[in-house]
Amino acid sequence: MASETPPPTRALAFGRAARAYDAYRPRYPGAAFKTVEEFSGRPLAGARVADVGTGTGIAARALHERGARVVGVEPGAAMAAQFRGELPGIPLVRGDGNRLPLADGSLDLVTYAQSWHWTDPARAVPSALRALRPGGALALMWNDPDPSVPWVADQRARIEKWFGPGCFISDVRTPAELSWRKRTLRWSRRVTVDFHLAKLATHSAVIMLDASEAAAFLAAERAQLTRHFPGLLDEPYATTVVVALRP
Ligand SMILES: C[S@@+](CC[C@H](N)C(=O)[O-])C[C@H]1O[C@@H](n2cnc3c(N)ncnc32)[C@H](O)[C@@H]1O
């Protein structure tokens, strides 16, 4: 009997689309990293940083380019392989954000870019605080489609109808035991409808669908979008940055 690969959990589904994830997901705006520097009270240059749930390394690369000494932490095999292929100069360890495989007090900054909502904060907070030096910073980032833009709000309503409430929306949970500073940055990128649909296909809810359901969802979205955008569209984002210091 042929052996079957068990379906991944949603948290680890991204590996099925690792290359597309890296190609189509948005980068973080430079202002997000400036905000991390401002809220953490130190420059990224020379900082010892762990980027957790690093995936294909979208945030890790940006941190590295700003002079940080970054290590990526990623539980998924395929995302880790994509990272290593793209960023051979940045170290990566396989590990879980709920129990970081990092030495106590060894870091100035721990980042979770678009990955905190996949952890259990009751375990992830103490784990991150343990790895930080006193005064070090825990920074969480999300790149969400900006719901204040009408077509994004309409799309969100369609997505919620298809997948259920709360889908595709990052749940910004900031545990009460720490004192957080928060900033939301608005920006957009101009992409084709095809590019936008390819980005939608990298969301875990879509990856978890079977192929025919995913195709039906994307075809329905294409029909809606091409009515308003014959070619290019402005894909608007609200990037949220929240930072707390280790007491
Ligand atoms: C939406 S992707 C974000 C990837 C990257 N940080 C970025 O900004 O594009 C979420 C990542 O979190 C990882 N992940 C899932 N569960 C995790 C956990 N418990 N601890 C750490 N990372 C986790 C997934 O494998 C995936 O690579």
Ligand as a Chemical Component Dictionary entry (heavy atoms), coordinates in Angstrom:
data_LIG
# 
_chem_comp.id                   LIG 
_chem_comp.type                 NON-POLYMER 
_chem_comp.pdbx_formal_charge   0 
_chem_comp.three_letter_code    LIG 
# 
loop_
_chem_comp_atom.comp_id 
_chem_comp_atom.atom_id 
_chem_comp_atom.alt_atom_id 
_chem_comp_atom.type_symbol 
_chem_comp_atom.charge 
_chem_comp_atom.model_Cartn_x 
_chem_comp_atom.model_Cartn_y 
_chem_comp_atom.model_Cartn_z 
_chem_comp_atom.pdbx_ordinal 
LIG C1  C1  C 0  2.858 33.369 7.671  1  
LIG S1  S1  S 1  4.437 32.594 7.779  2  
LIG C2  C2  C 0  5.535 33.978 8.166  3  
LIG C3  C3  C 0  6.912 33.789 7.583  4  
LIG C4  C4  C 0  7.842 35.002 7.701  5  
LIG N1  N1  N 0  8.147 35.330 9.063  6  
LIG C5  C5  C 0  7.278 36.204 6.995  7  
LIG O1  O1  O 0  7.214 37.278 7.590  8  
LIG O2  O2  O -1 6.926 36.084 5.822  9  
LIG C6  C6  C 0  4.290 31.786 9.344  10 
LIG C7  C7  C 0  5.520 30.968 9.688  11 
LIG O3  O3  O 0  5.414 30.550 11.042 12 
LIG C8  C8  C 0  5.850 29.216 11.130 13 
LIG N2  N2  N 0  5.286 28.621 12.352 14 
LIG C9  C9  C 0  4.149 27.902 12.513 15 
LIG N3  N3  N 0  4.024 27.499 13.797 16 
LIG C10 C10 C 0  5.089 27.998 14.463 17 
LIG C11 C11 C 0  5.537 27.932 15.806 18 
LIG N4  N4  N 0  4.854 27.265 16.755 19 
LIG N5  N5  N 0  6.699 28.531 16.135 20 
LIG C12 C12 C 0  7.407 29.221 15.209 21 
LIG N6  N6  N 0  7.029 29.323 13.919 22 
LIG C13 C13 C 0  5.890 28.722 13.542 23 
LIG C14 C14 C 0  5.367 28.588 9.832  24 
LIG O4  O4  O 0  6.056 27.387 9.526  25 
LIG C15 C15 C 0  5.653 29.706 8.841  26 
LIG O5  O5  O 0  6.951 29.634 8.303  27 
# 
loop_
_chem_comp_bond.comp_id 
_chem_comp_bond.atom_id_1 
_chem_comp_bond.atom_id_2 
_chem_comp_bond.value_order 
_chem_comp_bond.pdbx_ordinal 
LIG C1  S1  SING 1  
LIG S1  C2  SING 2  
LIG S1  C6  SING 3  
LIG C2  C3  SING 4  
LIG C3  C4  SING 5  
LIG C4  N1  SING 6  
LIG C4  C5  SING 7  
LIG C5  O1  DOUB 8  
LIG C5  O2  SING 9  
LIG C6  C7  SING 10 
LIG C7  O3  SING 11 
LIG C7  C15 SING 12 
LIG O3  C8  SING 13 
LIG C8  N2  SING 14 
LIG C8  C14 SING 15 
LIG N2  C9  SING 16 
LIG N2  C13 SING 17 
LIG C9  N3  DOUB 18 
LIG N3  C10 SING 19 
LIG C10 C11 SING 20 
LIG C10 C13 DOUB 21 
LIG C11 N4  SING 22 
LIG C11 N5  DOUB 23 
LIG N5  C12 SING 24 
LIG C12 N6  DOUB 25 
LIG N6  C13 SING 26 
LIG C14 O4  SING 27 
LIG C14 C15 SING 28 
LIG C15 O5  SING 29 
# 
